[in-house]
Amino acid sequence: MRPIAKVKDWMKKDLITVKTSMPVPKLVKLLNDEQISGVIVVDYAGDVMGVISALDIFKIFREERSMDGLVAEDIMTPYAVQITPEDTLGDAALVMLEKNIHRLVVTASINQKKPVGIITPVDIIAALVKEGGY
């Protein structure tokens, strides 16, 4: 019998975070340069404040708003759904499905505010492929 896959084994640990005060044009460049679709937004203490996805950027264009003067805090989803490294990939998948989200912030424990990782559906699919032999 295989051991149950844990979030800690598949999460991304090399985090790219941005401060709440980062100008949105700089944020867009960062997403492009790093070829990522979202980031964790933190305050000056490094505590999680929210998340930003490419969809948040798309909303600016859909609403035909200018990015000038906007900062990360203005467009972030102010509550980041958290999970712990010890949770299973099944737990992570269920939370993503129930909340219709595409990234979970991983913190050492549910009461912690400092991110230690991030997990996305792509990470879960990679685990299924590797561990399932697909």
C-alpha positions as CSV (number, residue, x, y, z in Angstrom):
1,M,0.0,0.0,0.0
2,R,1.3,3.4,-1.0
3,P,1.7,6.1,1.7
4,I,-0.8,8.9,1.4
5,A,0.7,11.9,-0.5
6,K,1.1,15.0,1.7
7,V,1.1,18.6,0.6
8,K,4.6,19.0,1.9
9,D,5.9,16.5,-0.7
10,W,4.4,18.4,-3.7
11,M,4.1,22.1,-2.7
12,K,6.4,24.7,-4.2
13,K,8.8,25.9,-1.6
14,D,10.6,28.6,-3.6
15,L,8.0,31.2,-3.1
16,I,7.6,34.5,-5.0
17,T,5.8,36.9,-2.8
18,V,5.0,40.6,-3.2
19,K,4.3,43.3,-0.8
20,T,0.9,44.9,-0.6
21,S,2.4,48.2,-1.9
22,M,3.9,46.7,-5.1
23,P,2.6,48.7,-8.1
24,V,0.4,46.6,-10.4
25,P,2.5,47.3,-13.6
26,K,5.6,45.9,-11.8
27,L,3.5,43.0,-10.6
28,V,2.4,42.2,-14.2
29,K,6.1,42.3,-15.3
30,L,7.0,39.9,-12.5
31,L,4.3,37.4,-13.4
32,N,5.5,37.5,-17.0
33,D,9.2,37.3,-16.2
34,E,8.8,34.4,-13.8
35,Q,6.1,32.7,-16.0
36,I,3.8,32.3,-13.1
37,S,0.0,32.9,-12.9
38,G,-0.2,34.1,-9.3
39,V,1.6,35.3,-6.2
40,I,1.1,35.5,-2.5
41,V,0.7,39.0,-1.1
42,V,2.4,39.7,2.2
43,D,2.7,42.6,4.6
44,Y,6.0,44.1,5.7
45,A,6.3,41.4,8.4
46,G,5.9,38.7,5.8
47,D,2.5,37.6,6.9
48,V,0.0,36.5,4.3
49,M,-2.5,39.2,3.4
50,G,-4.0,37.7,0.2
51,V,-3.3,36.3,-3.2
52,I,-3.3,37.7,-6.7
53,S,-3.9,35.5,-9.8
54,A,-3.8,36.3,-13.5
55,L,-7.6,36.6,-13.3
56,D,-7.3,39.5,-11.0
57,I,-5.1,41.2,-13.6
58,F,-7.6,40.3,-16.4
59,K,-10.4,42.0,-14.4
60,I,-8.6,45.4,-14.7
61,F,-8.6,45.0,-18.5
62,R,-12.2,43.8,-18.6
63,E,-13.3,46.8,-16.6
64,E,-11.1,49.0,-18.8
65,R,-9.4,50.5,-15.8
66,S,-5.9,51.9,-15.9
67,M,-3.2,50.1,-13.9
68,D,-1.6,53.5,-13.1
69,G,-1.7,54.1,-9.4
70,L,-2.9,50.6,-8.5
71,V,-1.0,48.5,-6.0
72,A,-1.2,44.8,-5.1
73,E,-3.5,45.5,-2.2
74,D,-6.0,47.1,-4.5
75,I,-6.5,44.0,-6.6
76,M,-5.7,41.1,-4.4
77,T,-8.2,38.6,-3.0
78,P,-7.9,39.6,0.6
79,Y,-8.3,36.2,2.1
80,A,-5.9,33.5,1.2
81,V,-7.2,30.0,1.8
82,Q,-4.6,28.1,3.8
83,I,-3.6,24.5,4.2
84,T,-0.7,22.8,6.2
85,P,2.2,20.7,4.9
86,E,0.7,17.7,6.8
87,D,-2.6,17.8,5.0
88,T,-3.1,15.3,2.2
89,L,-3.3,16.1,-1.5
90,G,-6.8,14.8,-1.3
91,D,-7.6,17.5,1.3
92,A,-6.0,20.1,-0.9
93,A,-8.0,19.0,-4.0
94,L,-11.2,19.0,-2.0
95,V,-10.7,22.5,-0.7
96,M,-9.9,23.8,-4.2
97,L,-13.0,22.2,-5.6
98,E,-15.3,23.4,-2.8
99,K,-14.0,26.9,-2.9
100,N,-13.5,27.1,-6.7
101,I,-9.9,28.3,-6.3
102,H,-6.6,27.4,-8.0
103,R,-4.0,27.9,-5.3
104,L,-3.6,27.3,-1.6
105,V,-1.2,29.0,0.6
106,V,0.7,26.5,2.8
107,T,1.5,27.7,6.3
108,A,3.3,25.6,9.0
109,S,0.1,25.4,10.9
110,I,-3.4,26.8,10.3
111,N,-2.8,29.5,12.9
112,Q,0.4,30.7,11.3
113,K,0.6,33.7,9.0
114,K,4.0,33.2,7.3
115,P,3.8,31.2,4.0
116,V,6.1,28.1,3.7
117,G,4.7,27.0,0.3
118,I,2.0,27.1,-2.3
119,I,0.1,24.3,-4.0
120,T,-1.9,24.4,-7.2
121,P,-3.9,21.9,-9.3
122,V,-0.8,21.4,-11.5
123,D,1.1,20.1,-8.5
124,I,-1.6,17.7,-7.6
125,I,-1.8,16.4,-11.2
126,A,2.0,16.0,-11.2
127,A,1.7,13.8,-8.1
128,L,-1.0,11.7,-9.7
129,V,1.0,11.2,-12.8
130,K,4.2,10.3,-10.9
131,E,2.7,8.2,-8.2
132,G,0.0,6.7,-10.3
133,G,2.3,5.8,-13.2
134,Y,0.1,7.5,-15.8
